[in-house]
Amino acid sequence: MITQEQDQRVKLEAAGSAAVLGSTLGKETITQFIWNEQAVHELRMEAVLILTEIGDSNFTRDLLKSIVAHPRFAENEVRQAAIWGLGKAGLKAYEDLLPFIADEEESVALHAIGAFDANTPRRVIDRLVELLLHEDQRVAPAASEALRIIGSPKAISALHDAYRQNEYARNWILATLGRMPPETIRRELQGHDVLGALEPLLLCAPGVNWLSSEQMRTDIAFLLKQDL
């Protein structure tokens, strides 16, 4: 059916179904859609989404990484979709996101940061903490935001370990912990000295007081933009 189908969308969908079952022809057809410059943009995007749905395998992971790295897809939402597919929406290959959290393409960097999730393993979290401690003006904020999004007990533990081991490099650690949910921070760090240093930051955490909700911050920003 794949080779005989004339409707390109139907052909791609058939290839996706076949690839799930391990079909070499299905995989080759998906690959052709992605690298064929004559292919309609929407179909290339759909091909990346199909890779995301197939899940983790050497085929999907290698192909998504190739898309992200290839200059052909610079400034192209296909690259953003591939990054997203490597993360929580698809393969959960979180280590593959690390090189892109501070990518020069801001849309790619944002997709890489947002593609982390609470199930990120400790080994990847430790890498993010290392990037945080470098205090690079672009990398540190990106690592901090990724750790905030992860927000798991493992992330809090890794940051606390780094806090104890790096007396002179604590600013980004505190700034990151201070943006995590206060109830989680207090539970995980109960009895530790770092909690006292965090309390002032936790007072202004999202949703803690009546002015810190997302809606209220939006309303205040809108008000301040008005020419009254």
C-alpha positions as CSV (number, residue, x, y, z in Angstrom):
1,M,0.0,0.0,0.0
2,I,2.8,2.4,0.9
3,T,4.5,2.2,-2.5
4,Q,1.3,2.3,-4.5
5,E,-0.5,5.1,-2.6
6,Q,-0.7,8.4,-4.5
7,D,-2.1,10.6,-1.8
8,Q,1.0,11.8,0.1
9,R,-0.8,12.3,3.4
10,V,-2.3,8.8,3.3
11,K,1.1,7.4,2.3
12,L,2.8,9.1,5.3
13,E,0.1,7.8,7.7
14,A,0.5,4.3,6.4
15,A,4.2,4.5,6.7
16,G,3.8,5.6,10.3
17,S,1.6,2.7,11.1
18,A,4.0,0.3,9.4
19,A,7.0,1.8,11.3
20,V,5.3,1.2,14.6
21,L,5.4,-2.5,13.7
22,G,9.1,-2.3,12.8
23,S,8.7,-2.1,9.0
24,T,11.9,-1.0,7.2
25,L,9.8,0.4,4.3
26,G,7.7,2.5,6.8
27,K,10.8,3.9,8.4
28,E,12.4,4.7,5.0
29,T,9.3,6.4,3.8
30,I,9.1,8.7,6.9
31,T,12.8,9.5,6.4
32,Q,12.2,10.4,2.7
33,F,9.4,12.9,3.7
34,I,11.7,14.6,6.2
35,W,14.7,15.0,3.9
36,N,12.8,15.6,0.6
37,E,13.0,19.4,0.1
38,Q,10.1,19.1,-2.3
39,A,7.8,17.7,0.4
40,V,5.1,20.0,1.6
41,H,6.0,21.6,4.9
42,E,2.9,20.3,6.7
43,L,3.8,16.8,5.8
44,R,7.4,17.2,7.1
45,M,5.9,18.4,10.3
46,E,3.6,15.5,10.4
47,A,6.5,13.1,9.8
48,V,8.2,14.5,12.9
49,L,5.1,14.2,15.0
50,I,4.8,10.6,13.8
51,L,8.3,10.0,15.1
52,T,7.3,11.4,18.4
53,E,4.3,9.1,18.6
54,I,6.4,6.0,17.6
55,G,8.4,6.4,20.8
56,D,12.0,5.7,21.8
57,S,14.1,3.6,19.4
58,N,17.4,4.0,17.7
59,F,15.6,4.9,14.5
60,T,13.5,7.7,16.0
61,R,16.2,9.1,18.3
62,D,18.9,9.2,15.6
63,L,16.5,10.8,13.1
64,L,15.2,13.4,15.5
65,K,18.8,14.3,16.5
66,S,19.8,14.6,12.9
67,I,17.0,17.0,12.2
68,V,17.9,19.2,15.2
69,A,21.6,19.3,14.1
70,H,21.1,19.9,10.4
71,P,21.5,23.4,9.1
72,R,18.7,22.8,6.6
73,F,16.2,23.2,9.4
74,A,17.7,26.4,10.9
75,E,14.9,28.9,11.8
76,N,12.3,26.2,10.9
77,E,9.6,24.9,13.2
78,V,10.4,21.4,12.1
79,R,13.6,21.7,14.2
80,Q,11.5,22.9,17.2
81,A,9.1,19.9,16.8
82,A,12.1,17.6,16.7
83,I,13.4,19.0,20.0
84,W,9.9,18.6,21.5
85,G,9.8,15.0,20.4
86,L,13.1,14.2,22.1
87,G,11.6,15.4,25.4
88,K,8.6,14.7,27.6
89,A,6.1,14.6,24.6
90,G,7.9,11.7,23.0
91,L,11.1,9.9,23.6
92,K,12.0,11.4,27.0
93,A,15.7,11.4,25.9
94,Y,16.3,14.3,28.2
95,E,20.1,14.1,27.9
96,D,19.7,15.0,24.2
97,L,18.1,18.3,25.1
98,L,21.1,19.6,27.1
99,P,23.1,21.1,24.2
100,F,20.1,23.1,23.1
101,I,18.8,24.8,26.3
102,A,20.7,28.0,25.4
103,D,20.5,27.6,21.6
104,E,21.0,30.8,19.6
105,E,17.5,30.2,18.2
106,E,15.4,31.3,21.1
107,S,12.4,29.2,19.9
108,V,14.5,26.1,19.9
109,A,16.0,26.9,23.3
110,L,12.5,27.5,24.8
111,H,11.3,24.1,23.3
112,A,14.3,22.4,24.8
113,I,13.8,23.9,28.2
114,G,10.1,23.2,28.2
115,A,10.6,19.6,27.1
116,F,11.9,18.6,30.5
117,D,9.6,17.0,33.0
118,A,9.4,15.7,36.6
119,N,10.6,12.2,35.4
120,T,14.0,13.6,34.3
121,P,16.6,11.2,35.7
122,R,19.2,12.3,38.3
123,R,22.1,12.0,35.9
124,V,20.6,14.6,33.6
125,I,19.6,16.8,36.6
126,D,23.3,16.7,37.7
127,R,24.4,17.9,34.3
128,L,21.9,20.8,34.5
129,V,23.3,21.7,37.9
130,E,26.8,21.7,36.5
131,L,25.6,24.1,33.8
132,L,23.9,26.3,36.4
133,L,27.2,26.6,38.4
134,H,29.1,27.8,35.3
135,E,27.1,31.0,35.7
136,D,27.3,31.8,32.0
137,Q,24.9,34.6,31.3
138,R,22.9,32.6,28.8
139,V,23.4,29.0,30.0
140,A,22.7,29.5,33.7
141,P,19.3,31.1,33.3
142,A,18.3,28.3,30.9
143,A,19.5,25.5,33.3
144,S,17.7,27.2,36.1
145,E,14.4,27.3,34.2
146,A,14.8,23.7,33.2
147,L,15.4,22.7,36.8
148,R,12.4,24.7,37.9
149,I,10.2,23.0,35.4
150,I,11.5,19.6,36.5
151,G,10.8,20.5,40.1
152,S,11.1,17.0,41.4
153,P,12.5,15.8,44.8
154,K,15.5,14.6,42.8
155,A,16.1,18.1,41.4
156,I,15.7,19.7,44.8
157,S,18.1,17.1,46.3
158,A,20.7,17.8,43.6
159,L,20.5,21.5,44.1
160,H,20.8,21.1,47.9
161,D,23.9,18.9,47.4
162,A,25.4,21.5,45.2
163,Y,24.6,24.2,47.7
164,R,26.5,22.4,50.4
165,Q,29.5,21.7,48.2
166,N,29.8,25.1,46.6
167,E,30.0,27.8,49.2
168,Y,31.0,30.5,46.8
169,A,28.6,29.6,43.9
170,R,25.2,29.6,45.6
171,N,23.3,32.5,44.0
172,W,21.9,30.6,41.1
173,I,21.2,27.6,43.3
174,L,19.1,29.8,45.7
175,A,17.4,31.6,42.8
176,T,16.4,28.3,41.3
177,L,15.1,26.7,44.5
178,G,13.3,29.9,45.4
179,R,11.1,29.6,42.2
180,M,9.9,26.1,42.9
181,P,6.6,25.3,44.7
182,P,7.1,26.4,48.4
183,E,5.2,23.4,49.8
184,T,7.5,21.0,48.0
185,I,10.6,23.0,49.0
186,R,9.6,23.1,52.7
187,R,8.8,19.4,52.7
188,E,12.0,18.3,51.0
189,L,14.4,20.7,52.8
190,Q,12.8,20.5,56.3
191,G,15.5,20.8,58.9
192,H,18.2,22.1,56.6
193,D,19.9,25.5,56.9
194,V,19.3,26.4,53.3
195,L,15.5,26.7,54.0
196,G,16.1,29.8,56.1
197,A,17.9,31.4,53.2
198,L,15.0,30.6,50.9
199,E,12.1,31.8,53.0
200,P,12.2,35.5,51.6
201,L,12.1,34.1,48.0
202,L,9.3,31.7,48.8
203,L,7.2,34.6,50.0
204,C,6.8,35.8,46.4
205,A,6.6,32.4,44.7
206,P,3.7,32.0,42.2
207,G,0.4,31.7,43.9
208,V,1.6,32.2,47.4
209,N,0.1,35.7,47.9
210,W,-2.8,37.5,46.3
211,L,-0.5,39.5,44.0
212,S,1.6,36.5,42.8
213,S,-1.0,34.6,40.7
214,E,-0.4,34.4,37.0
215,Q,-3.6,36.3,36.3
216,M,-2.7,39.1,38.7
217,R,0.7,39.5,37.2
218,T,-0.9,39.7,33.8
219,D,-3.4,42.3,35.0
220,I,-0.6,44.5,36.6
221,A,1.5,44.3,33.5
222,F,-1.5,45.3,31.3
223,L,-2.3,48.2,33.7
224,L,1.3,49.5,33.6
225,K,1.3,49.6,29.8
226,Q,-1.7,51.8,29.7
227,D,-1.1,55.5,28.9
228,L,-3.3,56.9,31.7
